[in-house]
Amino acid sequence: MSFLFEEVIKKPLSLSLGFIKGKRATKLPVVLTQQEIIFLKCALRSIIYPLDYFMAVVCD
């Protein structure tokens, strides 16, 4: 609601609701190694056969 008034309507919010801004997350994105991606593709190959065209990985 605060964003709506301040950024869209361009008027000050008449109520002082005492909004507190949220903290940004400090989590890093998960990145898989090439070996983990190959393992994942091989595991999915048996489940998702129609997408086999996109999984050009030789599985043992």
N, CA, C and O atoms as a GROMACS GRO file, in nm:
protein
  240
    1MET      N    1   0.082  -0.118   0.000
    1MET     CA    2   0.000   0.000   0.000
    1MET      C    3   0.088   0.126   0.000
    1MET      O    4   0.060   0.223  -0.069
    2SER      N    5   0.194   0.121   0.078
    2SER     CA    6   0.287   0.233   0.082
    2SER      C    7   0.348   0.257  -0.056
    2SER      O    8   0.360   0.372  -0.100
    3PHE      N    9   0.387   0.149  -0.124
    3PHE     CA   10   0.444   0.160  -0.259
    3PHE      C   11   0.344   0.221  -0.355
    3PHE      O   12   0.379   0.307  -0.436
    4LEU      N   13   0.218   0.178  -0.346
    4LEU     CA   14   0.114   0.230  -0.434
    4LEU      C   15   0.102   0.381  -0.424
    4LEU      O   16   0.100   0.451  -0.525
    5PHE      N   17   0.094   0.432  -0.302
    5PHE     CA   18   0.080   0.576  -0.283
    5PHE      C   19   0.206   0.651  -0.324
    5PHE      O   20   0.197   0.753  -0.393
    6GLU      N   21   0.323   0.604  -0.282
    6GLU     CA   22   0.446   0.678  -0.306
    6GLU      C   23   0.491   0.673  -0.452
    6GLU      O   24   0.537   0.774  -0.506
    7GLU      N   25   0.480   0.558  -0.516
    7GLU     CA   26   0.536   0.540  -0.650
    7GLU      C   27   0.433   0.552  -0.763
    7GLU      O   28   0.468   0.598  -0.872
    8VAL      N   29   0.310   0.512  -0.740
    8VAL     CA   30   0.210   0.512  -0.847
    8VAL      C   31   0.122   0.637  -0.843
    8VAL      O   32   0.109   0.708  -0.942
    9ILE      N   33   0.063   0.662  -0.729
    9ILE     CA   34  -0.028   0.776  -0.716
    9ILE      C   35   0.049   0.906  -0.694
    9ILE      O   36  -0.003   1.014  -0.721
   10LYS      N   37   0.172   0.897  -0.647
   10LYS     CA   38   0.260   1.012  -0.622
   10LYS      C   39   0.202   1.108  -0.519
   10LYS      O   40   0.214   1.230  -0.532
   11LYS      N   41   0.138   1.052  -0.417
   11LYS     CA   42   0.086   1.132  -0.306
   11LYS      C   43   0.134   1.068  -0.176
   11LYS      O   44   0.152   0.946  -0.169
   12PRO      N   45   0.155   1.150  -0.075
   12PRO     CA   46   0.197   1.092   0.053
   12PRO      C   47   0.082   1.014   0.117
   12PRO      O   48  -0.034   1.051   0.103
   13LEU      N   49   0.116   0.910   0.186
   13LEU     CA   50   0.018   0.829   0.256
   13LEU      C   51  -0.027   0.907   0.379
   13LEU      O   52   0.056   0.944   0.462
   14SER      N   53  -0.156   0.932   0.392
   14SER     CA   54  -0.206   1.017   0.500
   14SER      C   55  -0.196   0.948   0.637
   14SER      O   56  -0.190   1.016   0.739
   15LEU      N   57  -0.195   0.818   0.639
   15LEU     CA   58  -0.182   0.745   0.765
   15LEU      C   59  -0.036   0.716   0.793
   15LEU      O   60   0.040   0.683   0.701
   16SER      N   61   0.004   0.728   0.916
   16SER     CA   62   0.141   0.688   0.948
   16SER      C   63   0.134   0.548   1.007
   16SER      O   64   0.112   0.530   1.127
   17LEU      N   65   0.152   0.448   0.921
   17LEU     CA   66   0.138   0.309   0.962
   17LEU      C   67   0.268   0.249   1.012
   17LEU      O   68   0.269   0.136   1.063
   18GLY      N   69   0.378   0.320   1.000
   18GLY     CA   70   0.506   0.272   1.052
   18GLY      C   71   0.558   0.150   0.979
   18GLY      O   72   0.594   0.051   1.042
   19PHE      N   73   0.561   0.155   0.846
   19PHE     CA   74   0.610   0.042   0.768
   19PHE      C   75   0.759   0.021   0.792
   19PHE      O   76   0.835   0.117   0.803
   20ILE      N   77   0.799  -0.103   0.798
   20ILE     CA   78   0.940  -0.140   0.812
   20ILE      C   79   0.979  -0.215   0.686
   20ILE      O   80   0.913  -0.310   0.647
   21LYS      N   81   1.088  -0.171   0.622
   21LYS     CA   82   1.133  -0.238   0.501
   21LYS      C   83   1.194  -0.373   0.535
   21LYS      O   84   1.263  -0.388   0.636
   22GLY      N   85   1.167  -0.471   0.450
   22GLY     CA   86   1.222  -0.605   0.469
   22GLY      C   87   1.370  -0.610   0.439
   22GLY      O   88   1.423  -0.528   0.364
   23LYS      N   89   1.437  -0.708   0.499
   23LYS     CA   90   1.580  -0.726   0.476
   23LYS      C   91   1.601  -0.809   0.350
   23LYS      O   92   1.521  -0.897   0.318
   24ARG      N   93   1.709  -0.780   0.280
   24ARG     CA   94   1.741  -0.858   0.160
   24ARG      C   95   1.797  -0.994   0.200
   24ARG      O   96   1.868  -1.006   0.300
   25ALA      N   97   1.765  -1.094   0.122
   25ALA     CA   98   1.816  -1.228   0.147
   25ALA      C   99   1.965  -1.235   0.118
   25ALA      O  100   2.013  -1.173   0.023
   26THR      N  101   2.037  -1.309   0.199
   26THR     CA  102   2.181  -1.323   0.179
   26THR      C  103   2.217  -1.460   0.125
   26THR      O  104   2.334  -1.499   0.127
   27LYS      N  105   2.119  -1.534   0.076
   27LYS     CA  106   2.145  -1.669   0.024
   27LYS      C  107   2.211  -1.661  -0.113
   27LYS      O  108   2.177  -1.576  -0.195
   28LEU      N  109   2.304  -1.750  -0.136
   28LEU     CA  110   2.367  -1.761  -0.266
   28LEU      C  111   2.288  -1.860  -0.352
   28LEU      O  112   2.230  -1.954  -0.299
   29PRO      N  113   2.286  -1.841  -0.484
   29PRO     CA  114   2.215  -1.936  -0.570
   29PRO      C  115   2.286  -2.071  -0.572
   29PRO      O  116   2.408  -2.080  -0.556
   30VAL      N  117   2.208  -2.176  -0.592
   30VAL     CA  118   2.264  -2.311  -0.598
   30VAL      C  119   2.315  -2.335  -0.739
   30VAL      O  120   2.243  -2.315  -0.837
   31VAL      N  121   2.440  -2.378  -0.750
   31VAL     CA  122   2.501  -2.406  -0.879
   31VAL      C  123   2.547  -2.551  -0.879
   31VAL      O  124   2.617  -2.595  -0.787
   32LEU      N  125   2.508  -2.626  -0.981
   32LEU     CA  126   2.546  -2.766  -0.991
   32LEU      C  127   2.673  -2.781  -1.075
   32LEU      O  128   2.697  -2.703  -1.167
   33THR      N  129   2.752  -2.882  -1.041
   33THR     CA  130   2.870  -2.912  -1.122
   33THR      C  131   2.826  -2.985  -1.248
   33THR      O  132   2.712  -3.030  -1.257
   34GLN      N  133   2.916  -2.997  -1.345
   34GLN     CA  134   2.883  -3.068  -1.469
   34GLN      C  135   2.848  -3.213  -1.440
   34GLN      O  136   2.756  -3.268  -1.500
   35GLN      N  137   2.920  -3.276  -1.348
   35GLN     CA  138   2.893  -3.416  -1.314
   35GLN      C  139   2.755  -3.430  -1.251
   35GLN      O  140   2.684  -3.527  -1.278
   36GLU      N  141   2.716  -3.336  -1.166
   36GLU     CA  142   2.584  -3.341  -1.104
   36GLU      C  143   2.474  -3.321  -1.208
   36GLU      O  144   2.368  -3.384  -1.197
   37ILE      N  145   2.496  -3.237  -1.306
   37ILE     CA  146   2.397  -3.215  -1.412
   37ILE      C  147   2.381  -3.341  -1.497
   37ILE      O  148   2.270  -3.378  -1.532
   38ILE      N  149   2.493  -3.406  -1.530
   38ILE     CA  150   2.486  -3.531  -1.607
   38ILE      C  151   2.411  -3.637  -1.528
   38ILE      O  152   2.327  -3.708  -1.584
   39PHE      N  153   2.439  -3.648  -1.399
   39PHE     CA  154   2.369  -3.745  -1.314
   39PHE      C  155   2.219  -3.715  -1.312
   39PHE      O  156   2.137  -3.806  -1.320
   40LEU      N  157   2.184  -3.587  -1.300
   40LEU     CA  158   2.043  -3.547  -1.297
   40LEU      C  159   1.973  -3.579  -1.429
   40LEU      O  160   1.861  -3.629  -1.429
   41LYS      N  161   2.039  -3.549  -1.541
   41LYS     CA  162   1.980  -3.579  -1.672
   41LYS      C  163   1.959  -3.729  -1.690
   41LYS      O  164   1.857  -3.771  -1.744
   42CYS      N  165   2.056  -3.809  -1.646
   42CYS     CA  166   2.042  -3.954  -1.658
   42CYS      C  167   1.928  -4.006  -1.571
   42CYS      O  168   1.856  -4.097  -1.610
   43ALA      N  169   1.912  -3.948  -1.454
   43ALA     CA  170   1.803  -3.990  -1.365
   43ALA      C  171   1.668  -3.950  -1.424
   43ALA      O  172   1.571  -4.025  -1.412
   44LEU      N  173   1.661  -3.834  -1.487
   44LEU     CA  174   1.535  -3.788  -1.545
   44LEU      C  175   1.501  -3.859  -1.676
   44LEU      O  176   1.385  -3.865  -1.715
   45ARG      N  177   1.601  -3.910  -1.742
   45ARG     CA  178   1.578  -3.976  -1.871
   45ARG      C  179   1.479  -4.092  -1.858
   45ARG      O  180   1.396  -4.113  -1.946
   46SER      N  181   1.487  -4.166  -1.749
   46SER     CA  182   1.396  -4.279  -1.731
   46SER      C  183   1.255  -4.234  -1.695
   46SER      O  184   1.160  -4.310  -1.711
   47ILE      N  185   1.241  -4.112  -1.646
   47ILE     CA  186   1.110  -4.062  -1.605
   47ILE      C  187   1.043  -3.983  -1.718
   47ILE      O  188   0.924  -4.000  -1.744
   48ILE      N  189   1.119  -3.897  -1.783
   48ILE     CA  190   1.063  -3.807  -1.883
   48ILE      C  191   1.116  -3.846  -2.021
   48ILE      O  192   1.206  -3.781  -2.072
   49TYR      N  193   1.061  -3.948  -2.080
   49TYR     CA  194   1.108  -3.997  -2.208
   49TYR      C  195   1.083  -3.900  -2.323
   49TYR      O  196   1.170  -3.889  -2.410
   50PRO      N  197   0.969  -3.828  -2.330
   50PRO     CA  198   0.946  -3.737  -2.444
   50PRO      C  199   1.050  -3.626  -2.455
   50PRO      O  200   1.071  -3.573  -2.564
   51LEU      N  201   1.115  -3.590  -2.347
   51LEU     CA  202   1.216  -3.484  -2.351
   51LEU      C  203   1.355  -3.541  -2.380
   51LEU      O  204   1.454  -3.470  -2.366
   52ASP      N  205   1.363  -3.665  -2.421
   52ASP     CA  206   1.490  -3.731  -2.447
   52ASP      C  207   1.570  -3.659  -2.556
   52ASP      O  208   1.693  -3.668  -2.558
   53TYR      N  209   1.502  -3.590  -2.644
   53TYR     CA  210   1.568  -3.515  -2.751
   53TYR      C  211   1.664  -3.409  -2.695
   53TYR      O  212   1.770  -3.384  -2.752
   54PHE      N  213   1.624  -3.348  -2.584
   54PHE     CA  214   1.704  -3.240  -2.524
   54PHE      C  215   1.815  -3.294  -2.433
   54PHE      O  216   1.901  -3.217  -2.391
   55MET      N  217   1.814  -3.420  -2.403
   55MET     CA  218   1.910  -3.477  -2.309
   55MET      C  219   2.014  -3.558  -2.385
   55MET      O  220   2.015  -3.681  -2.378
   56ALA      N  221   2.100  -3.490  -2.455
   56ALA     CA  222   2.203  -3.555  -2.536
   56ALA      C  223   2.322  -3.593  -2.450
   56ALA      O  224   2.433  -3.545  -2.472
   57VAL      N  225   2.300  -3.679  -2.353
   57VAL     CA  226   2.405  -3.726  -2.263
   57VAL      C  227   2.403  -3.877  -2.266
   57VAL      O  228   2.297  -3.939  -2.257
   58VAL      N  229   2.520  -3.938  -2.278
   58VAL     CA  230   2.529  -4.083  -2.278
   58VAL      C  231   2.530  -4.131  -2.134
   58VAL      O  232   2.619  -4.095  -2.057
   59CYS      N  233   2.432  -4.212  -2.098
   59CYS     CA  234   2.421  -4.264  -1.962
   59CYS      C  235   2.461  -4.411  -1.962
   59CYS      O  236   2.428  -4.486  -2.054
   60ASP      N  237   2.531  -4.450  -1.860
   60ASP     CA  238   2.572  -4.591  -1.847
   60ASP      C  239   2.465  -4.673  -1.780
   60ASP      O  240   2.482  -4.793  -1.761
   0.00000   0.00000   0.00000
